[in-house]
Amino acid sequence: MILRWLGYAVVFLASAIFFEFVAWFMHKYVMHGFGWFLHEDHHRPRHRLQKNDVYALVFAFISFLLIYNGLKQGIYLMAASGFGVALYGAGYVLFHDIMFHRRIKRLRYRPKNSYMKRIINAHRTHHSTATREGAVSFSFLYAPKKYAVDRDTRTGDYT
């Protein structure tokens, strides 16, 4: 029984981690490819609702189907995978929509650790272009070290 629950936990976490790769692929090749017509408003001045939000609904629906069918059919590894996708989605909404894009205006987030500064810098770099060509950094919750933010020794500010 313990091994079964350990298996569910591994699938849950592996699904959440794997979905960063799925999201990167979708962002680079679909959202900045043939699906640009839904994503382009995300690279323009912000509105409360965007056509880009359709992508979040699609991923939420995939998560729901995995959870629902996994629980209904007794395929608990499928359900665990769906919950992992939901965990990734929660992280995406928290970081991307709330912390970076400030879709909840009253919440102000100022990163203190180097990882959060790096991921915000990577996403800021991604949004430095308003077209689908020339964009870089397609991840949502991971940023390579090349996006590290250095501290300005003269002012103490992070650049």
Backbone as a chain_set.jsonl record, in Angstrom:
{"seq": "MILRWLGYAVVFLASAIFFEFVAWFMHKYVMHGFGWFLHEDHHRPRHRLQKNDVYALVFAFISFLLIYNGLKQGIYLMAASGFGVALYGAGYVLFHDIMFHRRIKRLRYRPKNSYMKRIINAHRTHHSTATREGAVSFSFLYAPKKYAVDRDTRTGDYT", "coords": {"N": [[0.821, -1.201, 0.0], [1.948, 1.234, 0.79], [3.887, 1.51, -1.172], [2.263, 1.812, -3.393], [1.073, 4.33, -2.906], [3.375, 5.844, -2.894], [4.078, 5.569, -5.552], [1.946, 6.987, -6.733], [2.568, 9.524, -5.763], [5.036, 9.979, -6.993], [4.302, 9.979, -9.716], [2.543, 12.133, -9.682], [4.288, 14.331, -9.0], [6.197, 14.061, -11.066], [4.59, 14.516, -13.296], [3.868, 17.194, -12.914], [6.386, 18.417, -13.157], [7.159, 17.541, -15.736], [5.269, 18.868, -17.239], [6.224, 21.42, -17.519], [7.988, 21.185, -19.643], [6.182, 20.47, -21.647], [4.656, 22.815, -21.681], [6.646, 24.661, -22.444], [7.216, 23.719, -25.068], [4.654, 24.017, -26.281], [4.355, 26.783, -25.974], [6.487, 27.823, -27.486], [6.207, 26.621, -30.09], [3.481, 26.462, -30.734], [1.941, 28.625, -29.557], [3.57, 30.768, -30.349], [3.565, 30.167, -32.934], [1.411, 28.704, -35.187], [-0.731, 29.236, -33.505], [-0.648, 31.879, -32.811], [-2.599, 33.838, -33.192], [-4.28, 33.649, -31.015], [-2.536, 34.143, -28.942], [-1.265, 36.6, -29.309], [-2.419, 38.913, -28.157], [-1.541, 38.78, -25.61], [0.991, 39.8, -25.631], [0.664, 42.455, -25.811], [-0.653, 45.65, -24.58], [-2.223, 45.155, -21.409], [-5.3, 43.482, -20.701], [-8.152, 42.629, -18.728], [-9.321, 40.128, -19.408], [-8.05, 37.9, -21.836], [-7.555, 36.712, -25.198], [-5.604, 34.835, -25.113], [-6.06, 33.462, -22.769], [-7.512, 31.262, -23.412], [-5.756, 29.175, -23.825], [-5.021, 28.451, -21.199], [-7.463, 27.475, -20.325], [-7.729, 25.233, -21.996], [-5.581, 23.617, -21.088], [-6.396, 23.282, -18.44], [-8.72, 21.838, -18.875], [-7.663, 19.467, -19.921], [-6.309, 18.56, -17.639], [-8.532, 18.227, -15.934], [-9.915, 16.172, -17.335], [-8.074, 14.037, -17.11], [-8.031, 13.701, -14.306], [-10.792, 13.229, -13.695], [-11.491, 10.977, -15.349], [-9.529, 9.191, -14.465], [-10.193, 8.847, -11.725], [-12.853, 7.949, -11.952], [-12.605, 5.576, -13.433], [-10.941, 4.149, -11.847], [-8.25, 4.298, -12.327], [-5.762, 5.252, -10.89], [-3.204, 6.273, -11.225], [-3.484, 7.768, -13.519], [-5.201, 9.744, -12.586], [-3.499, 10.88, -10.678], [-1.599, 11.954, -12.369], [-3.157, 13.903, -13.643], [-3.683, 15.547, -11.426], [-1.084, 16.411, -11.015], [-0.658, 17.962, -13.331], [-2.533, 19.91, -12.737], [-1.308, 21.019, -10.47], [0.953, 22.164, -11.682], [-0.415, 24.04, -13.264], [-1.511, 25.672, -11.253], [0.854, 26.763, -10.212], [1.69, 28.149, -12.474], [-0.4, 30.061, -12.796], [-0.13, 31.448, -10.36], [2.594, 32.415, -10.476], [2.963, 33.458, -13.196], [0.534, 34.838, -14.035], [-0.377, 36.248, -11.721], [1.905, 37.151, -10.141], [3.841, 38.056, -12.061], [2.464, 39.333, -14.294], [0.64, 40.76, -12.887], [-2.192, 40.472, -12.629], [-3.95, 40.573, -10.622], [-4.397, 43.426, -9.256], [-3.925, 44.569, -6.718], [-2.073, 43.021, -5.432], [1.28, 43.092, -4.891], [4.366, 41.967, -5.814], [7.646, 41.6, -4.865], [10.533, 40.24, -5.79], [12.856, 38.4, -3.809], [14.699, 36.328, -3.697], [17.33, 34.836, -5.688], [16.526, 33.014, -7.667], [13.806, 33.634, -8.248], [14.132, 36.243, -9.141], [15.608, 35.731, -11.424], [13.794, 34.218, -12.993], [11.784, 36.057, -13.396], [13.196, 38.01, -14.801], [13.799, 36.525, -17.103], [11.235, 36.164, -18.141], [10.502, 38.791, -18.544], [12.34, 39.434, -20.518], [11.355, 37.782, -22.517], [8.954, 39.083, -23.078], [9.858, 41.376, -24.227], [9.552, 41.678, -26.873], [6.952, 42.302, -29.195], [6.069, 40.741, -31.159], [5.69, 37.586, -32.88], [8.015, 36.61, -33.892], [11.478, 36.386, -33.1], [11.291, 36.114, -30.355], [12.419, 34.952, -27.16], [13.22, 32.649, -24.491], [10.995, 30.672, -23.493], [9.993, 29.261, -21.384], [8.013, 28.846, -18.379], [8.141, 28.405, -15.596], [10.761, 27.915, -15.186], [14.046, 29.128, -15.571], [16.992, 29.537, -17.385], [20.386, 29.941, -16.174], [21.568, 32.02, -17.541], [19.86, 34.136, -17.463], [20.226, 35.297, -15.061], [20.149, 37.791, -12.542], [22.157, 40.477, -11.84], [23.621, 42.181, -9.048], [23.871, 45.637, -8.691], [26.723, 47.107, -7.685], [27.169, 49.753, -7.056], [24.691, 51.018, -6.51], [23.227, 49.118, -5.186], [20.98, 48.103, -6.232], [19.073, 45.722, -8.096], [19.73, 44.712, -11.356]], "CA": [[0.0, 0.0, 0.0], [2.843, 2.392, 0.833], [4.508, 1.614, -2.493], [1.251, 2.346, -4.311], [0.97, 5.772, -2.663], [4.637, 6.42, -3.352], [3.947, 5.635, -7.007], [1.06, 8.118, -7.047], [3.304, 10.757, -5.479], [6.062, 10.137, -8.034], [3.609, 10.365, -10.951], [2.04, 13.49, -9.429], [5.395, 15.288, -9.12], [6.785, 13.948, -12.405], [3.67, 15.172, -14.233], [4.005, 18.64, -12.732], [7.678, 18.813, -13.723], [7.118, 17.288, -17.176], [4.406, 19.821, -17.909], [7.029, 22.592, -17.89], [8.488, 20.909, -20.994], [5.009, 20.559, -22.526], [4.319, 24.237, -21.792], [7.689, 25.287, -23.256], [6.979, 23.317, -26.454], [3.422, 24.671, -26.741], [4.585, 28.223, -26.044], [7.388, 28.146, -28.593], [5.8, 26.144, -31.411], [2.055, 26.675, -31.003], [1.551, 30.004, -29.23], [4.348, 31.67, -31.209], [3.46, 29.603, -34.275], [0.082, 28.814, -35.794], [-1.701, 29.712, -32.514], [-0.337, 33.272, -32.465], [-3.812, 34.649, -33.205], [-4.813, 33.644, -29.652], [-1.497, 34.541, -27.982], [-0.686, 37.914, -29.569], [-2.891, 39.959, -27.241], [-0.761, 38.646, -24.379], [2.196, 40.606, -25.812], [0.21, 43.838, -25.989], [-1.151, 46.175, -23.297], [-3.03, 44.176, -20.692], [-6.732, 43.552, -20.443], [-8.503, 41.651, -17.699], [-9.421, 38.85, -20.107], [-7.317, 37.896, -23.095], [-7.754, 35.514, -26.013], [-4.579, 33.914, -24.653], [-6.588, 32.672, -21.654], [-8.046, 30.015, -23.971], [-4.755, 28.131, -23.595], [-5.15, 27.991, -19.81], [-8.677, 26.66, -20.256], [-7.438, 23.945, -22.648], [-4.749, 22.828, -20.182], [-7.239, 22.936, -17.286], [-9.627, 20.782, -19.324], [-6.854, 18.241, -19.978], [-6.135, 18.151, -16.246], [-9.831, 17.742, -15.47], [-10.202, 14.871, -17.954], [-7.203, 13.036, -16.487], [-8.497, 13.458, -12.936], [-12.136, 12.655, -13.719], [-11.458, 9.616, -15.88], [-8.708, 8.362, -13.588], [-10.956, 8.491, -10.534], [-14.053, 7.203, -12.351], [-12.245, 4.247, -13.916], [-10.04, 3.504, -10.901], [-6.865, 4.351, -12.82], [-5.322, 6.33, -10.01], [-2.009, 6.908, -11.772], [-3.988, 8.778, -14.445], [-5.686, 10.843, -11.749], [-2.322, 11.529, -10.096], [-1.027, 12.754, -13.446], [-4.031, 15.076, -13.772], [-3.422, 16.44, -10.293], [0.225, 17.015, -11.272], [-0.886, 19.029, -14.308], [-3.226, 20.975, -11.995], [-0.293, 21.689, -9.651], [1.693, 23.031, -12.596], [-1.311, 25.14, -13.612], [-1.584, 26.587, -10.105], [2.121, 27.491, -10.201], [1.652, 29.071, -13.61], [-1.302, 31.182, -12.48], [0.476, 32.23, -9.278], [3.76, 33.159, -10.943], [2.825, 34.175, -14.456], [-0.592, 35.768, -14.093], [-0.519, 37.109, -10.539], [3.137, 37.809, -9.724], [4.521, 38.767, -13.145], [1.578, 40.231, -15.044], [-0.156, 41.516, -11.907], [-3.602, 40.462, -13.01], [-4.645, 41.028, -9.413], [-3.65, 44.687, -9.113], [-3.566, 44.907, -5.327], [-0.953, 42.206, -4.979], [2.59, 43.515, -5.403], [5.395, 41.012, -5.444], [9.024, 42.02, -5.109], [11.333, 39.031, -5.536], [14.018, 38.554, -2.949], [15.734, 35.328, -3.964], [17.915, 34.936, -7.027], [15.753, 32.231, -8.636], [12.622, 34.391, -8.659], [14.62, 37.368, -9.949], [16.018, 35.179, -12.704], [12.636, 33.823, -13.785], [11.097, 37.293, -13.789], [14.014, 38.613, -15.855], [13.612, 35.73, -18.327], [9.914, 36.446, -18.7], [10.56, 40.18, -19.029], [13.056, 39.352, -21.787], [10.417, 37.205, -23.487], [7.951, 40.088, -23.425], [10.478, 42.567, -24.814], [9.104, 41.745, -28.262], [5.494, 42.228, -29.332], [5.782, 39.922, -32.331], [5.979, 36.177, -32.627], [9.395, 36.362, -34.294], [12.519, 36.972, -32.27], [11.084, 35.903, -28.923], [13.29, 33.985, -26.493], [12.793, 32.246, -23.154], [9.61, 30.224, -23.585], [9.589, 28.564, -20.161], [7.172, 29.619, -17.465], [8.565, 28.26, -14.201], [12.195, 27.643, -15.171], [14.847, 30.064, -16.355], [18.423, 29.217, -17.349], [21.216, 30.881, -15.409], [21.95, 33.191, -18.338], [18.936, 35.222, -17.121], [20.498, 35.738, -13.69], [20.151, 39.236, -12.355], [23.291, 40.866, -11.019], [23.425, 43.315, -8.173], [24.698, 46.797, -8.999], [27.472, 47.399, -6.448], [27.115, 51.187, -6.764], [23.408, 51.442, -5.955], [22.616, 48.043, -4.432], [19.789, 47.665, -6.944], [19.215, 44.597, -9.028], [19.511, 45.165, -12.73]], "C": [[0.865, 1.265, 0.0], [3.501, 2.594, -0.53], [3.521, 2.181, -3.522], [1.149, 3.861, -4.15], [2.241, 6.499, -3.071], [4.623, 6.561, -4.877], [3.058, 6.795, -7.434], [1.795, 9.44, -6.856], [4.356, 11.028, -6.555], [5.417, 10.593, -9.342], [3.088, 11.791, -10.833], [3.144, 14.527, -9.648], [6.032, 15.248, -10.505], [5.9, 14.631, -13.446], [3.779, 16.685, -14.139], [5.302, 19.136, -13.36], [7.674, 18.66, -15.244], [6.287, 18.338, -17.904], [5.13, 21.124, -18.212], [7.591, 22.408, -19.297], [7.352, 20.986, -22.018], [4.671, 22.032, -22.763], [5.352, 24.976, -22.639], [7.449, 24.987, -24.735], [5.753, 24.04, -27.023], [3.64, 26.175, -26.917], [5.425, 28.577, -27.27], [6.792, 27.802, -29.958], [4.324, 26.324, -31.738], [1.697, 28.138, -30.767], [2.298, 31.029, -30.076], [4.418, 31.125, -32.634], [2.054, 29.813, -34.793], [-0.992, 29.3, -34.827], [-1.477, 31.147, -32.068], [-1.596, 34.132, -32.383], [-4.498, 34.668, -31.836], [-3.818, 34.238, -28.649], [-1.058, 35.995, -28.14], [-1.177, 38.99, -28.61], [-2.171, 39.897, -25.898], [0.529, 39.467, -24.434], [1.864, 42.077, -26.066], [-0.255, 44.375, -24.637], [-2.237, 45.27, -22.712], [-4.514, 44.531, -20.618], [-7.039, 42.493, -19.393], [-8.615, 40.246, -18.306], [-8.716, 38.979, -21.453], [-7.69, 36.642, -23.882], [-6.77, 34.43, -25.579], [-5.066, 33.015, -23.52], [-7.215, 31.362, -22.129], [-7.058, 28.874, -23.727], [-4.841, 27.588, -22.175], [-6.383, 27.11, -19.656], [-8.462, 25.283, -20.889], [-6.629, 23.059, -21.709], [-5.537, 22.413, -18.937], [-8.195, 21.805, -17.654], [-8.894, 19.444, -19.424], [-6.652, 17.686, -18.574], [-7.421, 17.552, -15.694], [-10.136, 16.357, -16.037], [-9.349, 13.76, -17.34], [-7.687, 12.684, -15.081], [-9.836, 12.72, -12.946], [-12.117, 11.204, -14.193], [-10.616, 8.674, -15.02], [-9.463, 7.918, -12.346], [-12.155, 7.616, -10.885], [-13.724, 5.762, -12.728], [-11.301, 3.505, -12.961], [-8.606, 3.431, -11.376], [-6.205, 5.523, -12.095], [-4.014, 6.978, -10.444], [-2.402, 7.99, -12.783], [-4.48, 9.998, -13.662], [-4.512, 11.605, -11.139], [-1.639, 12.416, -11.131], [-1.846, 14.029, -13.652], [-3.838, 16.059, -12.645], [-2.056, 17.116, -10.433], [0.123, 18.157, -12.271], [-1.589, 20.205, -13.633], [-2.252, 21.739, -11.091], [0.54, 22.635, -10.506], [0.854, 24.252, -12.954], [-1.443, 26.154, -12.482], [-0.306, 27.41, -10.002], [2.193, 28.522, -11.308], [0.79, 30.29, -13.299], [-0.672, 32.065, -11.406], [1.649, 33.05, -9.783], [3.432, 34.054, -12.128], [1.732, 35.231, -14.414], [-0.629, 36.747, -12.92], [0.772, 37.861, -10.226], [3.784, 38.609, -10.853], [3.605, 39.778, -13.82], [0.634, 41.04, -14.161], [-1.624, 41.612, -12.316], [-4.511, 40.674, -11.807], [-3.863, 42.262, -8.966], [-3.175, 44.966, -7.692], [-2.385, 44.115, -4.798], [0.318, 42.664, -5.662], [3.636, 42.533, -4.9], [6.754, 41.569, -5.818], [9.924, 40.827, -4.771], [12.556, 39.332, -4.69], [15.095, 37.519, -3.262], [16.148, 35.344, -5.436], [17.122, 34.143, -8.065], [14.561, 33.02, -9.14], [13.03, 35.61, -9.483], [14.989, 36.899, -11.354], [14.809, 34.832, -13.57], [11.838, 35.049, -14.229], [11.877, 37.991, -14.902], [13.846, 37.856, -17.173], [12.264, 36.038, -18.967], [9.844, 37.885, -19.222], [11.275, 40.222, -20.381], [12.138, 38.791, -22.873], [9.416, 38.256, -23.97], [8.555, 41.362, -24.012], [10.143, 42.695, -26.298], [7.588, 41.579, -28.304], [5.101, 41.411, -30.56], [6.117, 38.472, -32.016], [7.391, 35.808, -33.052], [10.343, 37.013, -33.29], [12.344, 36.78, -30.777], [12.053, 34.837, -28.412], [12.649, 33.62, -25.159], [11.309, 31.888, -23.112], [9.133, 29.457, -22.359], [8.722, 29.466, -19.303], [7.691, 29.562, -16.031], [10.041, 27.898, -14.072], [12.897, 28.689, -16.027], [16.316, 29.664, -16.247], [19.215, 30.304, -16.621], [21.635, 32.1, -16.205], [21.012, 34.372, -18.086], [19.13, 35.722, -15.695], [20.602, 37.252, -13.644], [21.283, 39.564, -11.395], [22.953, 42.086, -10.177], [24.395, 44.428, -8.555], [25.409, 47.216, -7.704], [27.429, 48.89, -6.101], [25.826, 51.577, -6.043], [22.789, 50.377, -5.059], [21.356, 47.506, -5.089], [20.108, 46.457, -7.817], [18.876, 45.075, -10.419], [18.907, 44.061, -13.561]], "O": [[0.562, 2.237, -0.692], [3.653, 3.727, -0.986], [3.909, 2.939, -4.411], [1.139, 4.593, -5.14], [2.191, 7.636, -3.539], [5.102, 7.557, -5.42], [3.376, 7.506, -8.387], [1.67, 10.358, -7.668], [4.543, 12.169, -6.977], [5.931, 11.496, -10.003], [3.183, 12.57, -11.782], [2.957, 15.488, -10.394], [6.372, 16.294, -11.059], [6.408, 15.257, -14.376], [3.783, 17.379, -15.155], [5.31, 20.17, -14.027], [8.134, 19.55, -15.959], [6.569, 18.663, -19.058], [4.69, 21.872, -19.086], [7.663, 23.369, -20.063], [7.536, 21.502, -23.12], [4.43, 22.448, -23.897], [4.991, 25.821, -23.458], [7.476, 25.896, -25.564], [5.811, 24.605, -28.115], [3.17, 26.768, -27.887], [5.108, 29.517, -28.0], [6.866, 28.609, -30.884], [3.954, 26.337, -32.912], [1.206, 28.813, -31.671], [1.725, 32.043, -30.476], [5.234, 31.573, -33.439], [1.556, 30.938, -34.84], [-2.057, 29.735, -35.264], [-2.045, 31.588, -31.068], [-1.651, 35.063, -31.58], [-5.226, 35.612, -31.53], [-4.224, 34.777, -27.62], [-0.527, 36.573, -27.192], [-0.418, 39.9, -28.28], [-2.194, 40.863, -25.135], [1.097, 39.793, -23.392], [2.726, 42.843, -26.495], [-0.253, 43.64, -23.65], [-3.053, 44.702, -23.436], [-4.908, 45.691, -20.493], [-6.258, 41.561, -19.2], [-8.059, 39.29, -17.766], [-8.777, 40.016, -22.114], [-8.093, 35.634, -23.303], [-7.074, 33.241, -25.67], [-4.539, 31.919, -23.333], [-7.425, 30.452, -21.327], [-7.463, 27.745, -23.454], [-4.744, 26.378, -21.973], [-6.35, 26.111, -18.937], [-8.958, 24.28, -20.375], [-6.946, 21.881, -21.545], [-5.357, 21.303, -18.436], [-8.452, 20.916, -16.841], [-9.442, 18.406, -19.054], [-6.805, 16.486, -18.346], [-7.401, 16.496, -15.063], [-10.568, 15.468, -15.303], [-9.849, 12.666, -17.08], [-7.745, 11.511, -14.712], [-9.988, 11.699, -12.275], [-12.655, 10.316, -13.531], [-10.952, 7.5, -14.865], [-9.389, 6.754, -11.953], [-12.439, 6.644, -10.185], [-14.465, 4.839, -12.39], [-10.909, 2.369, -13.23], [-7.827, 2.608, -10.895], [-6.108, 6.63, -12.624], [-3.74, 8.119, -10.07], [-1.726, 9.013, -12.89], [-4.205, 11.139, -14.034], [-4.527, 12.835, -11.089], [-1.158, 13.501, -10.806], [-1.283, 15.111, -13.816], [-3.827, 17.27, -12.867], [-1.887, 18.262, -10.019], [0.745, 19.204, -12.086], [-1.281, 21.361, -13.919], [-2.353, 22.958, -10.958], [0.805, 23.77, -10.109], [1.357, 25.375, -12.947], [-1.482, 27.359, -12.728], [-0.359, 28.611, -9.736], [2.692, 29.629, -11.112], [1.214, 31.425, -13.519], [-0.678, 33.29, -11.526], [1.702, 34.257, -9.549], [3.608, 35.271, -12.062], [1.981, 36.396, -14.725], [-0.883, 37.936, -13.107], [0.746, 39.08, -10.059], [4.233, 39.732, -10.625], [3.943, 40.959, -13.905], [-0.087, 41.91, -14.65], [-2.21, 42.694, -12.343], [-5.706, 40.926, -11.962], [-2.794, 42.146, -8.367], [-2.109, 45.552, -7.505], [-1.765, 44.511, -3.811], [0.414, 42.626, -6.888], [3.763, 42.304, -3.697], [6.979, 41.964, -6.962], [10.058, 40.453, -3.606], [13.2, 40.372, -4.834], [16.283, 37.803, -3.109], [15.407, 35.805, -6.304], [17.05, 34.552, -9.224], [14.326, 33.072, -10.347], [12.333, 35.97, -10.432], [14.719, 37.582, -12.342], [14.806, 35.127, -14.765], [11.28, 35.063, -15.326], [11.279, 38.507, -15.845], [13.762, 38.47, -18.237], [12.162, 36.159, -20.188], [9.193, 38.151, -20.233], [10.867, 40.956, -21.281], [12.144, 39.267, -24.008], [9.079, 38.296, -25.154], [7.833, 42.326, -24.267], [10.429, 43.725, -26.908], [7.018, 40.805, -27.535], [3.934, 41.394, -30.952], [6.752, 38.176, -31.004], [7.915, 34.785, -32.612], [10.04, 38.056, -32.712], [13.18, 37.243, -30.001], [12.45, 33.936, -29.151], [11.652, 34.219, -24.755], [10.473, 32.711, -22.737], [7.975, 29.044, -22.307], [8.699, 30.685, -19.476], [7.679, 30.573, -15.329], [10.518, 27.608, -12.974], [12.396, 29.083, -17.081], [16.828, 29.473, -15.144], [18.757, 31.438, -16.478], [22.021, 33.113, -15.623], [21.337, 35.5, -18.458], [18.307, 36.477, -15.177], [21.078, 37.896, -14.579], [21.369, 39.018, -10.295], [22.114, 42.908, -10.545], [25.592, 44.191, -8.72], [24.761, 47.631, -6.743], [27.638, 49.247, -4.941], [25.848, 52.358, -5.092], [21.915, 50.69, -4.25], [20.732, 46.574, -4.582], [21.25, 46.221, -8.21], [17.871, 45.752, -10.637], [18.649, 44.253, -14.749]]}, "num_chains": 1, "name": "protein.A"}
